[in-house]
């Protein structure tokens, strides 16, 4: 069974507390990446299954920017 998302986020944040320099930067980007992935996933589900037009419109408007930021974060993490 997988751990709840809150537990996984707590682990990532705890790792950041003890990190310094490049290790901190990698931890930061890893935490940011996880949040972008979760947010994109939620908005994609809303876009596909919501019966509320305002929610669908919000998801459609936000997804391109968040996907771009997700890719930027992946690239930055790969460089670190």
PDB file of N, CA, C and O in Angstrom:
ATOM      1  N   UNK A   1       0.846  -1.179   0.000  1.00  0.00           N
ATOM      2  CA  UNK A   1       0.000   0.000   0.000  1.00  0.00           C
ATOM      3  C   UNK A   1       0.890   1.240   0.000  1.00  0.00           C
ATOM      4  O   UNK A   1       1.883   1.282   0.726  1.00  0.00           O
ATOM      5  N   UNK A   2       0.549   2.255  -0.807  1.00  0.00           N
ATOM      6  CA  UNK A   2       1.347   3.465  -0.874  1.00  0.00           C
ATOM      7  C   UNK A   2       0.995   4.397   0.280  1.00  0.00           C
ATOM      8  O   UNK A   2      -0.102   4.351   0.836  1.00  0.00           O
ATOM      9  N   UNK A   3       1.948   5.229   0.613  1.00  0.00           N
ATOM     10  CA  UNK A   3       1.753   6.189   1.697  1.00  0.00           C
ATOM     11  C   UNK A   3       0.858   7.316   1.223  1.00  0.00           C
ATOM     12  O   UNK A   3       0.825   7.625   0.032  1.00  0.00           O
ATOM     13  N   UNK A   4       0.137   7.928   2.138  1.00  0.00           N
ATOM     14  CA  UNK A   4      -0.669   9.096   1.754  1.00  0.00           C
ATOM     15  C   UNK A   4       0.223  10.210   1.231  1.00  0.00           C
ATOM     16  O   UNK A   4       1.382  10.333   1.630  1.00  0.00           O
ATOM     17  N   UNK A   5      -0.318  11.005   0.350  1.00  0.00           N
ATOM     18  CA  UNK A   5       0.449  12.092  -0.251  1.00  0.00           C
ATOM     19  C   UNK A   5       0.996  13.034   0.812  1.00  0.00           C
ATOM     20  O   UNK A   5       2.112  13.533   0.671  1.00  0.00           O
ATOM     21  N   UNK A   6       0.243  13.283   1.858  1.00  0.00           N
ATOM     22  CA  UNK A   6       0.710  14.191   2.910  1.00  0.00           C
ATOM     23  C   UNK A   6       1.960  13.640   3.580  1.00  0.00           C
ATOM     24  O   UNK A   6       2.862  14.403   3.925  1.00  0.00           O
ATOM     25  N   UNK A   7       2.026  12.330   3.769  1.00  0.00           N
ATOM     26  CA  UNK A   7       3.209  11.714   4.365  1.00  0.00           C
ATOM     27  C   UNK A   7       4.417  11.826   3.464  1.00  0.00           C
ATOM     28  O   UNK A   7       5.529  12.071   3.932  1.00  0.00           O
ATOM     29  N   UNK A   8       4.202  11.649   2.176  1.00  0.00           N
ATOM     30  CA  UNK A   8       5.299  11.784   1.214  1.00  0.00           C
ATOM     31  C   UNK A   8       5.807  13.220   1.174  1.00  0.00           C
ATOM     32  O   UNK A   8       7.014  13.454   1.118  1.00  0.00           O
ATOM     33  N   UNK A   9       4.888  14.178   1.202  1.00  0.00           N
ATOM     34  CA  UNK A   9       5.300  15.587   1.217  1.00  0.00           C
ATOM     35  C   UNK A   9       6.074  15.910   2.486  1.00  0.00           C
ATOM     36  O   UNK A   9       7.051  16.657   2.445  1.00  0.00           O
ATOM     37  N   UNK A  10       5.650  15.359   3.596  1.00  0.00           N
ATOM     38  CA  UNK A  10       6.350  15.598   4.857  1.00  0.00           C
ATOM     39  C   UNK A  10       7.769  15.055   4.789  1.00  0.00           C
ATOM     40  O   UNK A  10       8.695  15.683   5.302  1.00  0.00           O
ATOM     41  N   UNK A  11       7.953  13.900   4.163  1.00  0.00           N
ATOM     42  CA  UNK A  11       9.293  13.333   4.012  1.00  0.00           C
ATOM     43  C   UNK A  11      10.187  14.239   3.171  1.00  0.00           C
ATOM     44  O   UNK A  11      11.351  14.457   3.507  1.00  0.00           O
ATOM     45  N   UNK A  12       9.643  14.760   2.088  1.00  0.00           N
ATOM     46  CA  UNK A  12      10.423  15.643   1.220  1.00  0.00           C
ATOM     47  C   UNK A  12      10.804  16.911   1.974  1.00  0.00           C
ATOM     48  O   UNK A  12      11.943  17.370   1.891  1.00  0.00           O
ATOM     49  N   UNK A  13       9.858  17.472   2.702  1.00  0.00           N
ATOM     50  CA  UNK A  13      10.144  18.693   3.455  1.00  0.00           C
ATOM     51  C   UNK A  13      11.142  18.435   4.572  1.00  0.00           C
ATOM     52  O   UNK A  13      11.984  19.288   4.855  1.00  0.00           O
ATOM     53  N   UNK A  14      11.064  17.277   5.211  1.00  0.00           N
ATOM     54  CA  UNK A  14      12.025  16.943   6.259  1.00  0.00           C
ATOM     55  C   UNK A  14      13.429  16.821   5.681  1.00  0.00           C
ATOM     56  O   UNK A  14      14.396  17.237   6.318  1.00  0.00           O
ATOM     57  N   UNK A  15      13.553  16.260   4.493  1.00  0.00           N
ATOM     58  CA  UNK A  15      14.858  16.145   3.843  1.00  0.00           C
ATOM     59  C   UNK A  15      15.433  17.522   3.535  1.00  0.00           C
ATOM     60  O   UNK A  15      16.648  17.715   3.582  1.00  0.00           O
ATOM     61  N   UNK A  16      14.569  18.469   3.224  1.00  0.00           N
ATOM     62  CA  UNK A  16      15.039  19.821   2.939  1.00  0.00           C
ATOM     63  C   UNK A  16      15.589  20.496   4.194  1.00  0.00           C
ATOM     64  O   UNK A  16      16.520  21.297   4.110  1.00  0.00           O
ATOM     65  N   UNK A  17      15.023  20.179   5.345  1.00  0.00           N
ATOM     66  CA  UNK A  17      15.476  20.801   6.596  1.00  0.00           C
ATOM     67  C   UNK A  17      16.944  20.531   6.872  1.00  0.00           C
ATOM     68  O   UNK A  17      17.651  21.392   7.397  1.00  0.00           O
ATOM     69  N   UNK A  18      17.400  19.343   6.520  1.00  0.00           N
ATOM     70  CA  UNK A  18      18.784  18.983   6.833  1.00  0.00           C
ATOM     71  C   UNK A  18      19.740  19.199   5.657  1.00  0.00           C
ATOM     72  O   UNK A  18      20.942  18.968   5.783  1.00  0.00           O
ATOM     73  N   UNK A  19      19.215  19.632   4.537  1.00  0.00           N
ATOM     74  CA  UNK A  19      20.044  19.802   3.341  1.00  0.00           C
ATOM     75  C   UNK A  19      20.652  21.198   3.289  1.00  0.00           C
ATOM     76  O   UNK A  19      20.083  22.171   3.783  1.00  0.00           O
ATOM     77  N   UNK A  20      21.826  21.259   2.673  1.00  0.00           N
ATOM     78  CA  UNK A  20      22.512  22.531   2.455  1.00  0.00           C
ATOM     79  C   UNK A  20      23.068  22.567   1.045  1.00  0.00           C
ATOM     80  O   UNK A  20      23.301  21.523   0.435  1.00  0.00           O
ATOM     81  N   UNK A  21      23.279  23.763   0.531  1.00  0.00           N
ATOM     82  CA  UNK A  21      23.913  23.934  -0.768  1.00  0.00           C
ATOM     83  C   UNK A  21      23.192  23.206  -1.882  1.00  0.00           C
ATOM     84  O   UNK A  21      21.967  23.277  -1.980  1.00  0.00           O
ATOM     85  N   UNK A  22      23.949  22.495  -2.736  1.00  0.00           N
ATOM     86  CA  UNK A  22      23.353  21.804  -3.877  1.00  0.00           C
ATOM     87  C   UNK A  22      22.317  20.757  -3.467  1.00  0.00           C
ATOM     88  O   UNK A  22      21.346  20.535  -4.190  1.00  0.00           O
ATOM     89  N   UNK A  23      22.514  20.119  -2.324  1.00  0.00           N
ATOM     90  CA  UNK A  23      21.538  19.123  -1.865  1.00  0.00           C
ATOM     91  C   UNK A  23      20.194  19.793  -1.566  1.00  0.00           C
ATOM     92  O   UNK A  23      19.134  19.234  -1.847  1.00  0.00           O
ATOM     93  N   UNK A  24      20.256  20.997  -0.993  1.00  0.00           N
ATOM     94  CA  UNK A  24      19.016  21.736  -0.730  1.00  0.00           C
ATOM     95  C   UNK A  24      18.319  22.087  -2.032  1.00  0.00           C
ATOM     96  O   UNK A  24      17.101  21.948  -2.140  1.00  0.00           O
ATOM     97  N   UNK A  25      19.078  22.540  -3.021  1.00  0.00           N
ATOM     98  CA  UNK A  25      18.494  22.923  -4.307  1.00  0.00           C
ATOM     99  C   UNK A  25      17.815  21.717  -4.949  1.00  0.00           C
ATOM    100  O   UNK A  25      16.696  21.828  -5.449  1.00  0.00           O
ATOM    101  N   UNK A  26      18.488  20.566  -4.936  1.00  0.00           N
ATOM    102  CA  UNK A  26      17.879  19.348  -5.500  1.00  0.00           C
ATOM    103  C   UNK A  26      16.610  18.980  -4.747  1.00  0.00           C
ATOM    104  O   UNK A  26      15.604  18.627  -5.362  1.00  0.00           O
ATOM    105  N   UNK A  27      16.648  19.057  -3.421  1.00  0.00           N
ATOM    106  CA  UNK A  27      15.467  18.740  -2.604  1.00  0.00           C
ATOM    107  C   UNK A  27      14.332  19.707  -2.911  1.00  0.00           C
ATOM    108  O   UNK A  27      13.174  19.303  -3.019  1.00  0.00           O
ATOM    109  N   UNK A  28      14.667  20.983  -3.052  1.00  0.00           N
ATOM    110  CA  UNK A  28      13.653  21.982  -3.361  1.00  0.00           C
ATOM    111  C   UNK A  28      12.985  21.677  -4.697  1.00  0.00           C
ATOM    112  O   UNK A  28      11.758  21.668  -4.790  1.00  0.00           O
ATOM    113  N   UNK A  29      13.794  21.424  -5.739  1.00  0.00           N
ATOM    114  CA  UNK A  29      13.224  21.123  -7.049  1.00  0.00           C
ATOM    115  C   UNK A  29      12.413  19.826  -7.023  1.00  0.00           C
ATOM    116  O   UNK A  29      11.390  19.734  -7.701  1.00  0.00           O
ATOM    117  N   UNK A  30      12.840  18.847  -6.274  1.00  0.00           N
ATOM    118  CA  UNK A  30      12.089  17.595  -6.169  1.00  0.00           C
ATOM    119  C   UNK A  30      10.730  17.844  -5.522  1.00  0.00           C
ATOM    120  O   UNK A  30       9.721  17.300  -5.970  1.00  0.00           O
ATOM    121  N   UNK A  31      10.698  18.661  -4.476  1.00  0.00           N
ATOM    122  CA  UNK A  31       9.433  18.983  -3.814  1.00  0.00           C
ATOM    123  C   UNK A  31       8.529  19.775  -4.757  1.00  0.00           C
ATOM    124  O   UNK A  31       7.327  19.523  -4.828  1.00  0.00           O
ATOM    125  N   UNK A  32       9.102  20.716  -5.468  1.00  0.00           N
ATOM    126  CA  UNK A  32       8.337  21.524  -6.413  1.00  0.00           C
ATOM    127  C   UNK A  32       7.785  20.644  -7.538  1.00  0.00           C
ATOM    128  O   UNK A  32       6.636  20.808  -7.949  1.00  0.00           O
ATOM    129  N   UNK A  33       8.593  19.724  -8.026  1.00  0.00           N
ATOM    130  CA  UNK A  33       8.166  18.815  -9.083  1.00  0.00           C
ATOM    131  C   UNK A  33       6.970  17.982  -8.637  1.00  0.00           C
ATOM    132  O   UNK A  33       6.005  17.829  -9.385  1.00  0.00           O
ATOM    133  N   UNK A  34       7.028  17.450  -7.434  1.00  0.00           N
ATOM    134  CA  UNK A  34       5.926  16.635  -6.918  1.00  0.00           C
ATOM    135  C   UNK A  34       4.637  17.452  -6.847  1.00  0.00           C
ATOM    136  O   UNK A  34       3.566  16.944  -7.178  1.00  0.00           O
ATOM    137  N   UNK A  35       4.729  18.695  -6.425  1.00  0.00           N
ATOM    138  CA  UNK A  35       3.534  19.540  -6.334  1.00  0.00           C
ATOM    139  C   UNK A  35       2.967  19.867  -7.714  1.00  0.00           C
ATOM    140  O   UNK A  35       1.751  19.843  -7.906  1.00  0.00           O
ATOM    141  N   UNK A  36       3.838  20.172  -8.670  1.00  0.00           N
ATOM    142  CA  UNK A  36       3.356  20.435 -10.027  1.00  0.00           C
ATOM    143  C   UNK A  36       2.684  19.195 -10.610  1.00  0.00           C
ATOM    144  O   UNK A  36       1.628  19.303 -11.234  1.00  0.00           O
ATOM    145  N   UNK A  37       3.277  18.029 -10.417  1.00  0.00           N
ATOM    146  CA  UNK A  37       2.681  16.793 -10.940  1.00  0.00           C
ATOM    147  C   UNK A  37       1.303  16.560 -10.352  1.00  0.00           C
ATOM    148  O   UNK A  37       0.372  16.199 -11.072  1.00  0.00           O
ATOM    149  N   UNK A  38       1.164  16.764  -9.043  1.00  0.00           N
ATOM    150  CA  UNK A  38      -0.122  16.564  -8.387  1.00  0.00           C
ATOM    151  C   UNK A  38      -1.155  17.577  -8.900  1.00  0.00           C
ATOM    152  O   UNK A  38      -2.300  17.217  -9.172  1.00  0.00           O
ATOM    153  N   UNK A  39      -0.751  18.823  -9.027  1.00  0.00           N
ATOM    154  CA  UNK A  39      -1.672  19.865  -9.474  1.00  0.00           C
ATOM    155  C   UNK A  39      -2.123  19.625 -10.908  1.00  0.00           C
ATOM    156  O   UNK A  39      -3.308  19.756 -11.214  1.00  0.00           O
ATOM    157  N   UNK A  40      -1.195  19.277 -11.786  1.00  0.00           N
ATOM    158  CA  UNK A  40      -1.555  18.983 -13.174  1.00  0.00           C
ATOM    159  C   UNK A  40      -2.506  17.795 -13.237  1.00  0.00           C
ATOM    160  O   UNK A  40      -3.472  17.820 -14.000  1.00  0.00           O
ATOM    161  N   UNK A  41      -2.252  16.772 -12.459  1.00  0.00           N
ATOM    162  CA  UNK A  41      -3.113  15.589 -12.440  1.00  0.00           C
ATOM    163  C   UNK A  41      -4.534  15.942 -11.998  1.00  0.00           C
ATOM    164  O   UNK A  41      -5.506  15.495 -12.608  1.00  0.00           O
ATOM    165  N   UNK A  42      -4.653  16.733 -10.952  1.00  0.00           N
ATOM    166  CA  UNK A  42      -5.971  17.132 -10.456  1.00  0.00           C
ATOM    167  C   UNK A  42      -6.710  17.960 -11.504  1.00  0.00           C
ATOM    168  O   UNK A  42      -7.888  17.718 -11.769  1.00  0.00           O
ATOM    169  N   UNK A  43      -6.030  18.927 -12.096  1.00  0.00           N
ATOM    170  CA  UNK A  43      -6.685  19.768 -13.102  1.00  0.00           C
ATOM    171  C   UNK A  43      -7.073  18.967 -14.338  1.00  0.00           C
ATOM    172  O   UNK A  43      -8.109  19.240 -14.944  1.00  0.00           O
ATOM    173  N   UNK A  44      -6.266  17.985 -14.724  1.00  0.00           N
ATOM    174  CA  UNK A  44      -6.627  17.135 -15.866  1.00  0.00           C
ATOM    175  C   UNK A  44      -7.891  16.344 -15.560  1.00  0.00           C
ATOM    176  O   UNK A  44      -8.751  16.188 -16.426  1.00  0.00           O
ATOM    177  N   UNK A  45      -8.009  15.845 -14.332  1.00  0.00           N
ATOM    178  CA  UNK A  45      -9.228  15.116 -13.951  1.00  0.00           C
ATOM    179  C   UNK A  45     -10.438  16.039 -13.969  1.00  0.00           C
ATOM    180  O   UNK A  45     -11.503  15.651 -14.449  1.00  0.00           O
ATOM    181  N   UNK A  46     -10.285  17.268 -13.444  1.00  0.00           N
ATOM    182  CA  UNK A  46     -11.390  18.229 -13.481  1.00  0.00           C
ATOM    183  C   UNK A  46     -11.790  18.550 -14.908  1.00  0.00           C
ATOM    184  O   UNK A  46     -12.978  18.649 -15.214  1.00  0.00           O
ATOM    185  N   UNK A  47     -10.816  18.712 -15.775  1.00  0.00           N
ATOM    186  CA  UNK A  47     -11.098  19.045 -17.164  1.00  0.00           C
ATOM    187  C   UNK A  47     -11.895  17.932 -17.841  1.00  0.00           C
ATOM    188  O   UNK A  47     -12.779  18.206 -18.654  1.00  0.00           O
ATOM    189  N   UNK A  48     -11.591  16.702 -17.514  1.00  0.00           N
ATOM    190  CA  UNK A  48     -12.255  15.563 -18.157  1.00  0.00           C
ATOM    191  C   UNK A  48     -13.592  15.200 -17.530  1.00  0.00           C
ATOM    192  O   UNK A  48     -14.485  14.710 -18.221  1.00  0.00           O
ATOM    193  N   UNK A  49     -13.742  15.433 -16.230  1.00  0.00           N
ATOM    194  CA  UNK A  49     -14.921  14.867 -15.581  1.00  0.00           C
ATOM    195  C   UNK A  49     -15.846  15.859 -14.889  1.00  0.00           C
ATOM    196  O   UNK A  49     -16.929  15.475 -14.448  1.00  0.00           O
ATOM    197  N   UNK A  50     -15.458  17.098 -14.784  1.00  0.00           N
ATOM    198  CA  UNK A  50     -16.307  18.053 -14.080  1.00  0.00           C
ATOM    199  C   UNK A  50     -17.523  18.411 -14.913  1.00  0.00           C
ATOM    200  O   UNK A  50     -17.439  18.552 -16.133  1.00  0.00           O
ATOM    201  N   UNK A  51     -18.646  18.556 -14.242  1.00  0.00           N
ATOM    202  CA  UNK A  51     -19.845  19.000 -14.933  1.00  0.00           C
ATOM    203  C   UNK A  51     -20.114  20.488 -14.669  1.00  0.00           C
ATOM    204  O   UNK A  51     -21.194  20.997 -14.967  1.00  0.00           O
ATOM    205  N   UNK A  52     -19.127  21.163 -14.112  1.00  0.00           N
ATOM    206  CA  UNK A  52     -19.232  22.595 -13.828  1.00  0.00           C
ATOM    207  C   UNK A  52     -18.353  23.338 -14.839  1.00  0.00           C
ATOM    208  O   UNK A  52     -17.131  23.184 -14.850  1.00  0.00           O
ATOM    209  N   UNK A  53     -18.983  24.124 -15.663  1.00  0.00           N
ATOM    210  CA  UNK A  53     -18.252  24.821 -16.738  1.00  0.00           C
ATOM    211  C   UNK A  53     -17.153  25.726 -16.209  1.00  0.00           C
ATOM    212  O   UNK A  53     -16.075  25.788 -16.799  1.00  0.00           O
ATOM    213  N   UNK A  54     -17.399  26.429 -15.112  1.00  0.00           N
ATOM    214  CA  UNK A  54     -16.366  27.314 -14.569  1.00  0.00           C
ATOM    215  C   UNK A  54     -15.122  26.539 -14.148  1.00  0.00           C
ATOM    216  O   UNK A  54     -14.002  27.019 -14.319  1.00  0.00           O
ATOM    217  N   UNK A  55     -15.314  25.350 -13.602  1.00  0.00           N
ATOM    218  CA  UNK A  55     -14.183  24.511 -13.195  1.00  0.00           C
ATOM    219  C   UNK A  55     -13.420  24.040 -14.425  1.00  0.00           C
ATOM    220  O   UNK A  55     -12.189  24.073 -14.443  1.00  0.00           O
ATOM    221  N   UNK A  56     -14.127  23.609 -15.434  1.00  0.00           N
ATOM    222  CA  UNK A  56     -13.481  23.170 -16.681  1.00  0.00           C
ATOM    223  C   UNK A  56     -12.717  24.319 -17.330  1.00  0.00           C
ATOM    224  O   UNK A  56     -11.596  24.132 -17.803  1.00  0.00           O
ATOM    225  N   UNK A  57     -13.315  25.495 -17.353  1.00  0.00           N
ATOM    226  CA  UNK A  57     -12.656  26.654 -17.952  1.00  0.00           C
ATOM    227  C   UNK A  57     -11.398  27.032 -17.170  1.00  0.00           C
ATOM    228  O   UNK A  57     -10.375  27.373 -17.763  1.00  0.00           O
ATOM    229  N   UNK A  58     -11.474  26.972 -15.856  1.00  0.00           N
ATOM    230  CA  UNK A  58     -10.310  27.265 -15.029  1.00  0.00           C
ATOM    231  C   UNK A  58      -9.193  26.266 -15.307  1.00  0.00           C
ATOM    232  O   UNK A  58      -8.038  26.649 -15.495  1.00  0.00           O
ATOM    233  N   UNK A  59      -9.545  24.981 -15.332  1.00  0.00           N
ATOM    234  CA  UNK A  59      -8.549  23.940 -15.587  1.00  0.00           C
ATOM    235  C   UNK A  59      -7.927  24.119 -16.966  1.00  0.00           C
ATOM    236  O   UNK A  59      -6.709  24.017 -17.116  1.00  0.00           O
ATOM    237  N   UNK A  60      -8.743  24.381 -17.960  1.00  0.00           N
ATOM    238  CA  UNK A  60      -8.233  24.558 -19.327  1.00  0.00           C
ATOM    239  C   UNK A  60      -7.301  25.762 -19.422  1.00  0.00           C
ATOM    240  O   UNK A  60      -6.317  25.734 -20.161  1.00  0.00           O
ATOM    241  N   UNK A  61      -7.609  26.810 -18.681  1.00  0.00           N
ATOM    242  CA  UNK A  61      -6.779  28.013 -18.720  1.00  0.00           C
ATOM    243  C   UNK A  61      -5.452  27.817 -17.989  1.00  0.00           C
ATOM    244  O   UNK A  61      -4.431  28.359 -18.412  1.00  0.00           O
ATOM    245  N   UNK A  62      -5.454  27.057 -16.908  1.00  0.00           N
ATOM    246  CA  UNK A  62      -4.262  26.906 -16.078  1.00  0.00           C
ATOM    247  C   UNK A  62      -3.321  25.798 -16.549  1.00  0.00           C
ATOM    248  O   UNK A  62      -2.111  25.889 -16.343  1.00  0.00           O
ATOM    249  N   UNK A  63      -3.855  24.770 -17.169  1.00  0.00           N
ATOM    250  CA  UNK A  63      -3.029  23.610 -17.527  1.00  0.00           C
ATOM    251  C   UNK A  63      -1.838  23.925 -18.422  1.00  0.00           C
ATOM    252  O   UNK A  63      -0.750  23.418 -18.145  1.00  0.00           O
ATOM    253  N   UNK A  64      -1.966  24.716 -19.462  1.00  0.00           N
ATOM    254  CA  UNK A  64      -0.779  24.968 -20.301  1.00  0.00           C
ATOM    255  C   UNK A  64       0.379  25.587 -19.522  1.00  0.00           C
ATOM    256  O   UNK A  64       1.526  25.174 -19.691  1.00  0.00           O
ATOM    257  N   UNK A  65       0.094  26.563 -18.680  1.00  0.00           N
ATOM    258  CA  UNK A  65       1.147  27.211 -17.897  1.00  0.00           C
ATOM    259  C   UNK A  65       1.745  26.236 -16.895  1.00  0.00           C
ATOM    260  O   UNK A  65       2.965  26.189 -16.734  1.00  0.00           O
ATOM    261  N   UNK A  66       0.913  25.465 -16.225  1.00  0.00           N
ATOM    262  CA  UNK A  66       1.425  24.511 -15.240  1.00  0.00           C
ATOM    263  C   UNK A  66       2.225  23.388 -15.891  1.00  0.00           C
ATOM    264  O   UNK A  66       3.226  22.935 -15.335  1.00  0.00           O
ATOM    265  N   UNK A  67       1.792  22.941 -17.057  1.00  0.00           N
ATOM    266  CA  UNK A  67       2.572  21.920 -17.770  1.00  0.00           C
ATOM    267  C   UNK A  67       3.942  22.455 -18.161  1.00  0.00           C
ATOM    268  O   UNK A  67       4.942  21.743 -18.060  1.00  0.00           O
ATOM    269  N   UNK A  68       3.992  23.707 -18.606  1.00  0.00           N
ATOM    270  CA  UNK A  68       5.267  24.325 -18.958  1.00  0.00           C
ATOM    271  C   UNK A  68       6.162  24.445 -17.728  1.00  0.00           C
ATOM    272  O   UNK A  68       7.357  24.159 -17.802  1.00  0.00           O
ATOM    273  N   UNK A  69       5.600  24.861 -16.612  1.00  0.00           N
ATOM    274  CA  UNK A  69       6.379  24.968 -15.384  1.00  0.00           C
ATOM    275  C   UNK A  69       6.845  23.593 -14.905  1.00  0.00           C
ATOM    276  O   UNK A  69       7.941  23.460 -14.360  1.00  0.00           O
ATOM    277  N   UNK A  70       6.022  22.586 -15.107  1.00  0.00           N
ATOM    278  CA  UNK A  70       6.399  21.220 -14.753  1.00  0.00           C
ATOM    279  C   UNK A  70       7.614  20.788 -15.568  1.00  0.00           C
ATOM    280  O   UNK A  70       8.554  20.215 -15.017  1.00  0.00           O
ATOM    281  N   UNK A  71       7.607  21.051 -16.850  1.00  0.00           N
ATOM    282  CA  UNK A  71       8.737  20.689 -17.703  1.00  0.00           C
ATOM    283  C   UNK A  71       9.988  21.490 -17.341  1.00  0.00           C
ATOM    284  O   UNK A  71      11.095  20.951 -17.337  1.00  0.00           O
ATOM    285  N   UNK A  72       9.808  22.776 -17.036  1.00  0.00           N
ATOM    286  CA  UNK A  72      10.952  23.591 -16.608  1.00  0.00           C
ATOM    287  C   UNK A  72      11.565  23.051 -15.325  1.00  0.00           C
ATOM    288  O   UNK A  72      12.787  23.013 -15.180  1.00  0.00           O
ATOM    289  N   UNK A  73      10.717  22.637 -14.403  1.00  0.00           N
ATOM    290  CA  UNK A  73      11.203  22.099 -13.132  1.00  0.00           C
ATOM    291  C   UNK A  73      11.914  20.772 -13.354  1.00  0.00           C
ATOM    292  O   UNK A  73      12.949  20.518 -12.739  1.00  0.00           O
ATOM    293  N   UNK A  74      11.378  19.929 -14.218  1.00  0.00           N
ATOM    294  CA  UNK A  74      12.060  18.660 -14.542  1.00  0.00           C
ATOM    295  C   UNK A  74      13.441  18.927 -15.135  1.00  0.00           C
ATOM    296  O   UNK A  74      14.416  18.266 -14.776  1.00  0.00           O
ATOM    297  N   UNK A  75      13.517  19.889 -16.036  1.00  0.00           N
ATOM    298  CA  UNK A  75      14.806  20.223 -16.661  1.00  0.00           C
ATOM    299  C   UNK A  75      15.786  20.772 -15.636  1.00  0.00           C
ATOM    300  O   UNK A  75      16.965  20.418 -15.644  1.00  0.00           O
ATOM    301  N   UNK A  76      15.298  21.635 -14.757  1.00  0.00           N
ATOM    302  CA  UNK A  76      16.174  22.211 -13.726  1.00  0.00           C
ATOM    303  C   UNK A  76      16.680  21.130 -12.784  1.00  0.00           C
ATOM    304  O   UNK A  76      17.846  21.152 -12.392  1.00  0.00           O
ATOM    305  N   UNK A  77      15.826  20.191 -12.419  1.00  0.00           N
ATOM    306  CA  UNK A  77      16.230  19.110 -11.542  1.00  0.00           C
ATOM    307  C   UNK A  77      17.252  18.213 -12.220  1.00  0.00           C
ATOM    308  O   UNK A  77      18.184  17.734 -11.574  1.00  0.00           O
ATOM    309  N   UNK A  78      17.087  17.983 -13.510  1.00  0.00           N
ATOM    310  CA  UNK A  78      18.035  17.145 -14.240  1.00  0.00           C
ATOM    311  C   UNK A  78      19.419  17.795 -14.311  1.00  0.00           C
ATOM    312  O   UNK A  78      20.434  17.103 -14.385  1.00  0.00           O
ATOM    313  N   UNK A  79      19.450  19.126 -14.287  1.00  0.00           N
ATOM    314  CA  UNK A  79      20.722  19.849 -14.337  1.00  0.00           C
ATOM    315  C   UNK A  79      21.449  19.864 -13.000  1.00  0.00           C
ATOM    316  O   UNK A  79      22.661  20.072 -12.948  1.00  0.00           O
ATOM    317  N   UNK A  80      20.713  19.644 -11.929  1.00  0.00           N
ATOM    318  CA  UNK A  80      21.301  19.773 -10.577  1.00  0.00           C
ATOM    319  C   UNK A  80      21.946  18.508 -10.123  1.00  0.00           C
ATOM    320  O   UNK A  80      22.483  18.452  -9.017  1.00  0.00           O
TER     321      UNK A  80
END
